[in-house]
Amino acid sequence: MLNLQTESCLSRAGWQPSLGQGALKLERDERWSDFAELLGLLRFDGPVRQSGEASLFRRRRLKAGQCALAMGRPFDGLYVVRLGAMKTSMTDVEGGEHVIAFPMKGDVLGSDGICHARYMSEVVALTDCDLVRIPAEELFAQQRSSNDLERVAYWAISREMVQEQSAYAMTNLPKTEARVAHFLCIQSQRFAAMGYSPTEFILPMTRRDIGSYLNVTLESVSRAMSALRREGIIEVERRKIRIRSLEALRHFGL
């Protein structure tokens, strides 16, 4: 059960745990990731004091549609996306879903669970996914002093905060067309960071999810996509996007 402090915080914020869909048990296997792979996934380029952590981190697999983390569930660690795409959302008291992020390879899940030892959002796989778990006991072991793993975790959480600030700024752009264009620019950058084409990719999320993320309607997202296509800035085939001019996309609607 949630403690009274956590319940009070959730109630005041207008959010409640999603009781309809609990976190499904993830398929377990005996595959592991080492510290070096973790650094690579996070794209951490800072120095490490040690030759490398001896810890191994268990990988977990989800099928598309499975829930990895659920609101109100006990915090058991951070998760790093190894493969696939996900959706982070919160559910209000009336059952409405509000999308707050689209984690992809290298992104960190679960940092909102540290404060009250309960996850404050729900994360669902949009595609088949692999996750790497950093156990809470590894991060916060009392007998251990600050180490490379902790430093990297803090760095990754800070990066997530910067991305959230950028997303907040995007959702406050006055024109819907500018929001959608900026969203596509960010997706382009993220695909490029993963080693894929920055100008041709398939969006793993629906237009309804994009609208929820940008605080606009599904119809507004569709109209913005149509406007971008008419201007010759992008080509659209269902979820497949081909950007013909990144420069024009960056300035569209501003």
C-alpha positions, 0 to 999 in steps of 0.5 A, a space after each residue: 500500500 502507498 504510505 500516507 505521505 505518498 498518497 497525499 502527494 499524489 492526491 494533491 497533484 491530481 494523479 492516482 496509481 493506475 489500478 487497471 493494469 499492473 506491471 506485468 512480470 517481465 520475461 527473465 533470461 540469463 543475459 547480462 550487461 556489464 558496466 562498459 555496455 551500460 556506459 555505451 548505452 547512456 553515451 556517457 563520455 566522462 572519465 571514470 576513476 576505476 577500470 570498471 565496475 565489477 557488477 553485472 546488470 540483468 537485462 529484461 525483455 518486454 513485448 509491445 504493449 507490456 507495462 514495465 513500470 506502473 504508477 504507485 509501484 515500489 521503486 526497485 531501481 532505474 532502467 536503461 532502454 537497451 532496445 526499442 521504444 516506450 511511452 511514459 504517461 500519467 493517469 489523472 483522477 478521471 482516467 485520462 492519460 497524459 503522455 510525458 515522454 517517449 523513451 528510446 535506446 539509452 534513456 533512463 526510466 524510473 528516476 521519479 521513483 526515488 523521492 517516495 520509493 514509488 514510481 510516479 508514472 507508467 511506462 509501456 512498451 510501444 515496440 518489443 524492448 530490452 531493458 537493463 536494470 540498475 538495482 536500487 540496492 546497487 545505487 544506494 547501498 549504505 556501506 558503499 561510498 560514491 562510486 562510478 555507478 552512482 556518478 553515471 546515474 546522477 549524470 543520466 538523471 540530470 540529462 533526463 531533466 534537461 530533456 524534460 525542460 526542452 520538452 516543456 518549452 516545446 509544448 509552450 510554443 504558440 502554434 501547433 505547427 511549430 510544436 509538431 515541427 520541433 517534435 520531428 526535429 527532436 526525433 531526428 536528433 534522437 535517431 541520429 544519436 542511435 546511429 540511424 538516419 536522421 532524415 528517414 525513420 518510423 515513428 513508434 508512437 501514434 498521432 494521438 500520443 503525439 497530441 497528448 505529449 504536445 497538449 494538442 488534439 489528434 486532428 491538430 497533429 494531422 493538420 500540422 503534418 499535412 501542412 508540412 507535407 504541402 510545403 515540401 518539408 516532409 513526406 509522410 506515409 503512415 508513421 514513416 517520415 522522410 525529412 526533405 529539409 531539416 533547416 526548413 523544419 527547424 523554422 516552420 511555424 516560428 
